[in-house]
Amino acid sequence: MNRRYYYGVLTVVLHLVCQICIHADTDSASDRIVHPNGHLEIKQLKSIEDFKLLFEQGDFQQLLNKTQEYLLGYESEDCDFDVVTFFAAVSHYHAGNHRAAHNLLNSFSTKYPNSNYLESAQFYSASNLIKMHWWRAGSSALNDFIQRFPDSKHLADAFYDRASADYFFKDYNSCLNYIIKLEKINDDPHLDLRTKLLKGYALKKLARLAESEGAFLIAKNKARLIKSSQSIAKSLFNLIVVSADQGRWRDSSSYYYIFMNDFKDSIYAINAVVAGIRMMQQMDNEDEIMERFEEIVSSISPNTNVKNLSDALLKYSTFVQKKYGTSTILVQLGNLLGRCEESSFVREALILAQLDILEKHIPANDQEIEVYYREIIYEFNFESLSVPALLKLASHYRSKDLNLASDLYREVLDRGISRYDSEAIFGMAKIQSLSSDQAKLKSSILGFRKVIEIYGDVLLQEESLSELNKLIENHKELSESLEILMSNSELIALVGKSRRVVNKKILRN
């Protein structure tokens, strides 16, 4: 009996011990599941605070690295995914990766309509379109933003971008109206400087030269306050021009010599020299300008923008050609070529300047002109040519060699330099419109629509519209195609899809 009782008690005790162990294991397992999640939430919150700090510090490259790392680990349904997406997009925006920013921002309001970052995301989305030179789409998006968020903290920047779009559209009065609104609310000194420069340009276009000069003088002084040497140089260069436009040669001379004393090694030096030509003519000192010009071209910085160099060469060549004749400027450009053997981009600019002179003043000499085009093709490979050179070659060969022209336009698009895209897209669309292939014709329709509805290119818009109407008239079967019927927003989403951008060792703008 005692033995049976003993075994009975022992069985009950063992059962209780087992139950306790089971519950202990369950609690321990529960701790192991909840505990890491708690740490994950804390880690995520800490990361978001880090993102905000990096944003405030303006360390956008580090912010880009951090957000990319976390985007790989997040799931789209995570509660903070909108925050990470926003900071990733903004870091791309400030780092100049505008297509990547567009891909993150374009659908932000649809995916996260209740996000605390919705207002900021919509501003950056609209501003980013302007950065990509999608002027028509960008101005429309900015109009929507300004109307929806009239008290936004981004309103001053939105006004600046909107003014920039109107400047591109050559609506200078509207540009100035936005600048007036901006000046009333802005307290950012860097934005104030950019605004004064834009104001100077718009006033100059309207021939309000004294006011333009005043704007550039204010810009120069503000640039000194924030120690922006490039902006001081840019302001002085414009002051040389607008004072000469008013016939105030001594003031123009004063600005010129201040520039040459303080900024002779600036990327704007070549433009400042050309800007001083008229002034030096009036003061019978042309030889100094010509010597200075040759000196700068021979030792020009590799950081100089190729388009600025080409524009300066064109103006200088026009001056010499008018005064001394076509043969003189061709010889002078040839001599400069001999002194610039080591600089590929300067050689390119000089050869193109010679070509421009021939096309404008001896157009009947088409055989020699063709020799110049072939020389450029043979001497330079596509990768080393600047985008303006590629576009000039493509435009020339569009009527002679469609395959070569298409390759040149593709090279431009592969560079991923947005401000040249509309011209390349237009050229490709013109080539594709000559085809009988339905796919190419549809691609041509899309191309012309992009130029009209997204880029809003003033120079190409009218011709694009004419070509588009001609296509639809000649191919009525395409009038119901998706390329015709898709909405503007669908077109923007389509164009915004990732495009292969070729990384090259030499990328000339």
C-alpha positions, 0 to 999 in steps of 0.5 A, spaced: 500 500 500 505 504 502 509 502 495 503 504 491 502 510 494 509 512 493 509 511 486 502 514 485 505 521 488 511 520 484 507 520 478 503 526 479 510 530 481 513 528 475 507 530 471 507 537 474 514 537 473 513 536 465 507 541 465 512 546 468 518 544 463 513 545 457 510 551 459 517 554 460 519 552 453 513 555 450 515 562 454 522 561 452 520 560 444 515 566 445 521 570 447 525 568 442 520 570 436 518 577 439 525 579 442 528 580 435 522 583 432 522 588 438 530 589 436 528 590 429 523 595 430 528 599 434 533 598 429 528 601 423 526 607 428 534 608 429 535 608 421 529 613 420 532 618 425 539 617 421 536 618 415 533 625 417 540 627 420 543 625 414 538 629 410 539 635 414 546 635 414 546 635 406 550 628 406 546 625 400 551 620 398 551 617 405 544 618 405 543 614 398 548 608 401 544 607 407 537 608 404 539 603 398 541 598 404 535 598 407 530 598 401 533 591 400 531 589 407 524 592 407 518 589 404 513 594 401 508 592 406 512 595 412 509 601 415 515 605 414 516 603 407 514 610 405 519 613 409 525 609 406 522 610 399 522 618 400 529 619 403 532 614 397 528 618 392 531 625 395 538 622 396 538 620 388 535 627 386 540 631 390 546 626 387 543 628 380 540 621 379 534 624 376 531 618 373 532 613 379 529 619 383 523 619 378 522 612 378 521 612 386 517 618 386 512 618 380 507 613 383 509 615 391 502 619 391 498 613 389 502 608 393 502 612 400 496 617 399 496 617 407 504 618 408 506 624 412 511 625 406 506 626 401 507 633 400 514 633 400 514 627 395 510 631 390 514 637 390 520 633 389 517 629 384 515 635 380 522 639 381 525 632 378 521 633 372 524 640 371 531 637 373 530 632 367 528 637 362 521 635 362 519 642 362 512 641 359 510 635 364 514 639 370 511 645 369 504 642 369 506 638 375 508 644 379 502 648 377 498 642 381 503 642 387 502 650 388 495 650 387 494 644 392 499 646 397 499 654 397 502 654 404 508 649 403 515 649 406 517 648 398 513 653 395 519 658 394 523 652 390 517 651 387 516 658 384 523 658 382 522 651 378 516 654 375 520 661 373 525 656 370 520 653 366 517 659 363 524 662 361 525 655 357 518 657 354 521 664 352 515 667 356 519 672 360 514 676 363 511 670 366 518 668 369 518 675 372 512 674 375 514 668 379 520 671 381 516 676 384 512 671 388 518 668 390 522 674 392 516 675 397 517 669 401 524 666 400 529 666 406 534 662 403 541 665 401 543 660 395 536 660 392 536 668 392 542 668 388 540 663 383 533 667 383 537 674 382 541 670 376 535 668 373 532 675 373 538 678 370 537 673 364 529 674 363 530 682 364 536 682 358 531 678 354 526 683 355 531 688 353 530 691 360 538 692 360 539 697 366 534 692 370 538 686 368 545 690 370 542 691 377 540 684 378 547 681 376 550 686 380 546 684 386 547 677 384 555 678 384 554 681 391 550 676 394 555 671 391 561 674 395 557 673 401 556 666 400 563 665 397 561 662 391 567 664 386 563 661 380 557 665 381 561 671 382 565 670 375 558 668 372 555 675 374 561 679 372 561 675 365 554 677 364 555 684 367 560 685 361 555 683 356 549 688 359 553 694 360 556 693 353 549 692 350 547 699 353 553 702 350 557 703 356 564 701 354 568 704 360 563 700 365 564 694 360 571 695 360 571 695 368 567 689 369 572 685 364 578 687 367 576 685 374 574 678 371 581 677 368 584 680 374 580 675 379 577 669 375 582 668 368 582 661 370 575 660 371 571 656 366 567 662 364 574 665 362 573 664 354 566 667 354 568 673 358 573 674 353 568 673 347 563 678 351 569 683 351 570 683 343 565 689 342 567 693 348 575 692 345 573 694 338 570 701 341 576 702 345 581 700 339 584 694 343 582 688 339 589 685 338 589 684 346 582 680 345 585 676 340 591 674 343 587 673 350 583 668 346 588 664 343 592 664 350 585 661 353 584 656 348 591 653 348 591 652 355 583 651 357 581 647 363 579 640 361 573 642 366 570 647 361 563 645 358 564 643 351 558 647 349 560 654 352 567 653 348 563 651 342 559 658 343 565 662 344 568 659 338 562 661 334 562 668 336 569 669 336 569 666 329 563 670 327 567 677 329 574 675 325 570 673 319 566 679 319 572 684 320 578 680 316 574 675 312 573 667 311 580 665 309 583 669 315 579 665 320 579 659 317 587 659 317 587 662 325 583 656 327 587 651 323 593 654 327 590 653 334 589 646 332 596 645 331 597 648 338 592 644 341 594 637 339 593 634 346 586 636 347 581 632 344 575 636 346 578 642 344 580 639 337 573 637 336 571 644 338 576 647 333 574 643 327 566 644 328 568 651 328 571 651 321 565 647 319 560 652 321 564 657 318 564 653 311 557 652 312 555 659 313 559 662 308 561 657 303 555 653 302 557 651 295 563 648 297 559 642 299 565 637 297 570 640 302 564 640 307 563 633 307 571 632 308 570 635 314 564 631 316 568 625 314 574 627 318 570 628 324 568 621 324 574 618 322 579 622 327 574 621 333 570 615 336 563 616 338 565 615 345 570 621 345 565 626 342 561 631 345 553 630 345 553 637 341 558 634 336 554 627 336 547 631 334 550 635 329 553 629 325 546 625 326 543 631 323 547 632 317 547 624 316 540 623 317 539 625 309 545 621 307 546 615 312 540 613 316 543 607 320 549 612 321 544 617 324 540 612 328 547 610 331 549 617 333 542 618 336 542 612 340 549 614 343 546 621 345 540 617 349 545 612 352 549 618 355 543 619 359 544 627 359 537 629 359 538 636 356 539 633 350 534 627 349 529 631 346 533 633 340 535 625 339 528 623 340 526 628 335 531 625 330 530 618 331 522 619 330 524 623 324 528 617 321 522 612 324 517 615 320 520 614 314 519 606 315 513 602 313 514 597 319 508 598 324 513 598 330 517 603 328 511 608 326 508 607 333 515 608 336 515 614 331 509 617 334 511 616 341 517 620 340 513 626 337 509 625 343 514 625 348 517 632 345 511 635 345 508 633 351 513 631 356 519 636 354 515 641 351 521 643 346 520 650 343 524 649 337 522 642 336 514 642 338 511 645 332 515 641 327 513 635 332 506 636 332 506 637 324 510 630 323 505 627 328 499 629 324 502 627 318 503 620 320 496 619 323 493 622 316 498 617 312 497 611 317 489 611 319 490 604 322 494 607 327 489 612 330 486 607 335 493 604 337 495 605 344 501 610 342 496 615 340 490 613 345 495 613 352 494 618 357 499 623 358 500 620 365 501 613 362 506 616 357 510 619 363 510 613 366 513 609 360 518 614 359 520 614 366 522 607 366 529 605 367 534 606 360 540 603 359 545 608 361 552 607 358 558 608 363 564 611 359 571 614 361 570 620 357 563 623 357 563 630 354 557 635 355 
